[in-house]
């Protein structure tokens, strides 16, 4: 489990790397608030990109070995399987920056 402060995909990558698992995020399971859709539309941006890569969301991401073990109030957004370490979106590599990367060169 970790906080999602660097962007969902970036932080899921930290989990994937530390646990040697592959994580696939399903965009049809993501909550995209209507207000975010409206603002993105006004700016010509993709709101789903913001959900996947935006940081400082004050949320937690975690993996659970059994779907029945997901605590009440948590929202399933994808699947986890044994490695190699990777994060995909709708079973495809994500094109673009996954979020904030510390010590980027």
QUIZIHU-V371881 format. One record per pair of residues at least 12 apart in sequence whose ideal C-beta (glycine too) atoms are under 7 Angstrom apart, sorted by the first residue. I is the first residue (numbers start at 1). J is the second residue. Records with the same first field share a line. If there is no record, write none. Layout:
I->J, J
This chain:
1->60, 62
2->14, 15, 61
3->60
4->57, 59, 60, 61
5->55, 56
6->55, 99, 100
7->53, 54, 55, 98, 99, 100
8->51, 52, 61, 99
9->52, 53, 87, 94, 98, 99
10->98, 99, 100, 101
11->61, 99
12->25, 61, 87
13->87, 98
15->61, 63
16->85, 86, 87
17->85
20->83, 84, 85
21->63, 80, 81, 82, 83, 85
22->81, 83, 84, 85, 86
23->78, 80, 87
24->78, 79, 88, 91
25->77, 78, 89
26->77, 78, 90
27->48, 89, 90
29->76, 77, 78
30->48, 51, 77
31->75
32->47, 48, 51
36->50
52->89, 94
53->97, 98, 99
55->99, 100
63->80
